Each structure stands twice: as structure tokens, then as C-alpha cells.
Amino acid sequence: MKRYFNKLASIITVLFLVSACAAPQHTTETVRQQQTLSQEAPASTLPEFEPVESSILDNGRMWTFEYAPVDYFAETYNFDPDSAWFEHARMSAVRIPGCSGSFVSNMGLVMTNHHCARSSITQIGMEGENTLDNGFYASTLSDERKIEDYYVDQLVEIRDVTDRILSDVDAVPVENRAEARQQAISRVQSEISEEVAEYGDRQVQVVSLFNGGRYSAYIFRRFTDVRMVMAPELQIGYFGGDSDNFTYPRYNLDMTFYRVYVDDEPYQPEFYFPFSETGAEEGDGVFMIGNPGRTTRLNTVSQLAYSGTYDLPFRHSLFTRLIEGLEAYFDYAPESPEAQQLRNTIFGLKNSQKLLSGQIEAHNNEYLMGRKVDNQQKFRDALNESPELRDTYIPIIDRIAEIQEEKAALAPYPYITLGIAPNSIASAAILQRGYFYAMMEQIEDNEQRKSSILNQIQNIQDKPPFLEKQLIISHLNYLADGLGTDHPYLMKITNGQDYETVADNLIENSGFATAEKTDELLESSESASSDPAVAYFKTFGETLFENIERFRELSQEESELQTRLGRGWFAVYGTSIPPDATFSPRIQDGVVNGYEYNGTVAPAYTTFYGMYDRHYSHTGEPEWDLPERWATPSSSLDLSTPVNFVSTNDIIGGNSGSPVVNIDLEVVGLAFDGNVESMGSSTFILDDRSARAVSVDVRGMLESLRNVYNATRIVEELENARN
């Protein structure tokens, strides 16, 4: 089972999930309120918004290192960052799987978030240990534990390859450019990989910036000997649980330390961020260096409106159902070998579920969307100043808007099978086999494609029976979320039975219920064609497959148009705005600052005093429990020490684990979250009226290492690195 949960991590990243449920047959309000599958509202109607004055920085402050905003930083923060400053910032920061991190000592010590390291913390536990709940500390170098199949990437070189890509793209007709672009990217990536092969540890990634306006080749040095040094208990790393997630004031010690080794010795980096002794004060400029994952700030208004009306509500429903199903399985088998990994998966899903909820609200917010309307109008006005730009790019904006209406008209079909992919934990194996067989029957005159699908079906692995049942129920509940429980399609599938009975009958009567039965069933195409799992999808008729295919075609066209439009954005604004996030190294500036909320003011900092108040205010509630060593702290622990702080840095998923540094490139914090005001809007707009990044304060980290964990070895290493 562990392989399923490991695979789910990548599925979560792209939000391509189906949900699970063990609960009664009720529909989630998010989908119903948005009428994403409802028959009551015209499917092709998208909301419209009145313009609100926008700013050029609405597109964010996620700056790339190759287009570093030297003058802007100098003017805004009153210092003179030179190329050496930016090199130090870039080389000290690292990228780890799904998150960010940084070197913080000259002995290869790496700092990141506890929530980024949960899988690693679980993995390094020995028999009888519960390292996730109880934490881990290596008191000597020899006690540091190797993390298997893990890596740390350091960006060591950047090359501009724009001309090498676009020369190939522009040499072919428009209809062939998507393929030409992919071929050019692969070719350039391969060529540079050969050039740096002598190093033996380089990874090359060609990154599209400004949605295809520019291209950079990022050359990373990859370290594969990474060892666990210290991780606090889950309960303090995730203090407040899902209830406090995406909120502030906050009291989390969301930190973990790794060490990078080379040739079995601690790596000695030339560049690293020493810990500040005094931290930052309110009003100080600070810089976050990390790998923001994905934003849609260069998307058109029509694309954002479609997402808020259709795409995001569907995905919210999927996450909700999957969480319910996995929790049911966890409750059923809490002592199973994969239970701890499953718990990590559920934490990640709940984080994404809450984020999606905020995104739906933000994508329908009159003020925020009004700013995007104004932003797009200013872009159109600039394009209209040049006949060449006008004739090239205005039709693209208009066609993208038409595509959104066409996609809306196809609903609900494109979403019915969302997340049903071979061997995905997000859907039942029996439904995966049934859907792909039904899809295979739609293919004509392409035996190679049929053979490929058949091979996929035969390689779908079984899931534990109880989990399989919950995932079938989940899909039925997912359909009910959008269609309504009394929809004819759903009524035909269930035949008036409750969902648990439908799931039991499907497992009992389908030849696709197990891999062994599947091999037998596939020997008779007639039997397979009439199998209950195939009939489940045939209920929707051929329209299901026709509309899914049309949706795929429209999405491909939209992707290509957006890439072409990126050149328009760059032609108008150049590097005065940053490109959308691409999970590649960026530097994001901001200021330590509180904000107004709930009729009062959120402080720039929280302290350990507040953590204990939160604990005692929620006595007996598990989310605010404290680990034993924290419940009765040493008298040497200074409770007035800042533990978390907020700043106006631009933050998005992928930035977790980013160092927050001052102008002297000293660590003042460790970014781990955004507040609820940033939760929904940060994907498509920077709104720093009250949106904030939330970080662990360096003073809180040092205080806890000294006086709670007695991690003298780490404290001395950090102090020596500073000196």
C-alpha cells in the first residue's frame, strides 16, 4: 500500500484527484452553490466583474535571479544589492521534493519545514520508534540517518535559451508549434545535459517563463546523500492542526534539519545563510528565497472566471471525498504498516482542501476580480498601441474567452472521470479498469492505442478491499455532489440502492474486481463489454467520451494560445513584472508587518506565551495538545521569545521551507504558510492589504533548540557558522 500513498503526493501537486467517502449520501455545499454540475443554471454562463483600479505589482513579486530587480530592491529597501549578493542568495537556497530549503552552516546543514519532511521523518524511524509523533534528534554525526530516495538541488548556473527555443518554434506553421516547442525544449535540455555530464551530479531543466515569453535552462547540482539531523514532534510542528492551518496568529515550530553529505563526509558549501542573532523587527525589509509552485497571474479574466465557477469547485469536492475515504480506512486499519504514511497524506489533502475553499471564494470576489479586469484592460490598451501587437495578441485573448464558454457547455462530462487514472490512490481499481475498458471500446482503427490501454488495464494493481469499497462510494458521492442525488444518470447507476450496497454489488459481480479476475475476463471481449464496471460508465452514453475528447482538444488549444500570449506580455512589460511561478528558484521581497483583522490588529509577532494560552484555552482538544517536553517546559525557556511572525512577502505552495533573510543574508525566519487572507487570492493576484506570509522566527527556533531539545550540537554549529 505504501506505493499508493507515495504516488498520491504527485497527484496532489497537480490537483488531479477523485474523492473518497464513508459518510452518508449528502452533497457538498461548495459544488452545489457554484452550480458546477447543476441543471438549474445555463452551463455556458460565466460571471462578469466591474473593473477596479489595479497595480503593476498585482502580478506579484516572485522575481527570478536571471532578471533580478536590482534597482527596485535598491530603491525600496535602501541598500545596494550587487551580483555577488544575488549569487549568495541563489547558491545558499535549495530545492527539495515539493518544497524549498537552504544551507544554514558551513557543514552542509539544511533547514526546511517539518511538514515538508514528514515522509522523511516517518521513513527514518526504526522498529518500535514513532519518529513522526515523538520527533528525532541525532546527538552525534554518526547518529544522523540516511533518507532513502531523496535529494537536494542547488541552482548553480542559469543560461538564457530563448532564441534556441523560439527559432525552432517560429520556423513552423502555427498548428505545429506546440510540438515544435516541446521538441526544442527536449533537444536543448539534452544538449546542455551532455555538456555538463562530466560533473556527474547535474540536472538540467528548461523552464518556460512569462508563459513562453522567455526560456531559461536551470542547471542544478543534485545531492543524493541527505541525512536527518533533527525534527520536532508532529504536535508542535503542526500545532493547532487543520483548524489553525492558513490562519494567524500562529504558534508552530514547523522546522526540520537535514545534512548533505558528499563522499560520506558533511558537505562544506561555499555559500550558506547564517542564523541572525537578533531576528527582524517590524518594518524591516526581508527576502524569501524559494521555489513557488504555480500561479495563474498571467491568465485572462475569462480563464479565472471559468476556474472559479467550474474547475475549483469540482476539485474541492474531490479532495473532500478523498479525505473522508482515507480517514475511514485509517480508522479501520490504524495499525497497518502504511498508517503513518497515510496520515501524512491526509494532512496534505486537508491543507489543499482548505486552500481550494479560499480559492473558490477569491475567484468570485468582486474586488479582486475587478482588479484583474482592470489589469487585463491595461494590457489590451498597451497592445492596441502597436498595430502588430494588436493584430497578433488581441485575437488570442478573445479566442481564449470563447474556449472558456465552450468548456463550460461541456459540463459535467469532463469532470465525471476526474482522477480515474491507472494505479491512482484517488480512485477504486475496479473503476479504473472499467473506465479504461469502456474508453478502449470507443477507439476505432487504432490497434496500437487499444493495445496500450489494454496493457494499462492489466497492470492496475489491487487495493485493500475496505479501501476499494470506500473509493467506489466516494465516486458515487462525488457524482451526487454535482449532479444531485436524484439525477437520472445516478439513479440508473444505483437503481434506488444505497451507495454501500452498490459498492458491494459491484465488487461481488464485476470481473474487474481483482487483477486475477481481470486477466480471466479479458479473454472474452463480449463478457468484458457487459461487465458492471464498464456499464457504470456506459450509463452516461457516448456523449461522455465525446465531450471528454472535445474538452481535451480545447484545453490543448488553450495551452498553446496562452503560451503565444506570453510573448505578448513580455513584449509589453518586459522584466518589470515577474513571470508566473514555475517551482523554480525565486526571490520574493516584503516587509515584516502586522495587519487589521476581525475588528482588531494581528501583531507582527507571536510568542511562546501565546502558544501556551492557545493550549490552555483548548484544554482536552487534540489539535492544541502539547508534547510532553513542552507541556512542562524548563524554567530556562523564555516565554517572551517570538515564535512566528508575518510579512508581506509573496508566497504560494512550494515556498514552504524557504529561508527568510535580512539584507545581510542572515536567516530571520523560516516560511511555512500564508494567512487566510492570502489563501485564495495568492494564486492569481498579489493582494498585500492583509495577505501575509507566516514564518517561524529564528529566535523561537534557537530558543527551543537550546532550552527544550538540548540540541547543543546544532546550536553550536549555527553559532560557529555565524562567526
Secondary structure, DSSP 4 states (H G I P E B T S, - for coil): -HHHHHHHHHHHHTT-------S-S---HHHHHHTSS-SSS-TT-----------GGGG---B-STT--HHHHHHHHSS---HHHHHHHHHHEEEETTEEEEE-STT-EEEE-HHHHHHHHHHTPPTT--HHHH-EE-SSGGG-EEPTT--EEEEEEEEE-HHHHHHHHHTS-GGGHHHHHHHHHHHHHHHHHHHTGGGSSEEEEEEEEGGGTEEEEEEEEEE-EEEEEEE--HHHHTTTHHHHTT-SS------EEEEEEETTEE---S---PBPSS---TT-EEEEEE------TTS-HHHHHHIIIIIHHHHHHHHHHHHHHHHHHHHH-TTSTTHHHHHHHHHHHHHHHHHHHHHHHHHT-HHHHHHHHHHHHHHHHHHHTSHHHHHHHHHHHHHHHHHHHHHHHHTTHHHHTTT--TT-TTS-HHHHHHHHHHHHHT--S-HHHHHHHHHHHHTPPP--HHHHHHHHHHHHHHHHHHH-TT-HHHHHHHTT--HHHHHHHHHHH-TTSSHHHHHHHTT-HHHHHT-HHHHHHHTT-HHHHHHHHHHHHHHHHHHHHHHHHHHHHHHHHTTSSPPPP-SS-EEEEEEB--EEETTEEE-SEEEHHHHHHHHHHTTT-GGG---HHHHS--TT--TTSEEEEEE-----TT-TT-EEE-TT--EEEEEEEE-HHHHTTTTT---TTT--EEEEEHHHHHHHHHHTS--HHHHHHHHHHH-
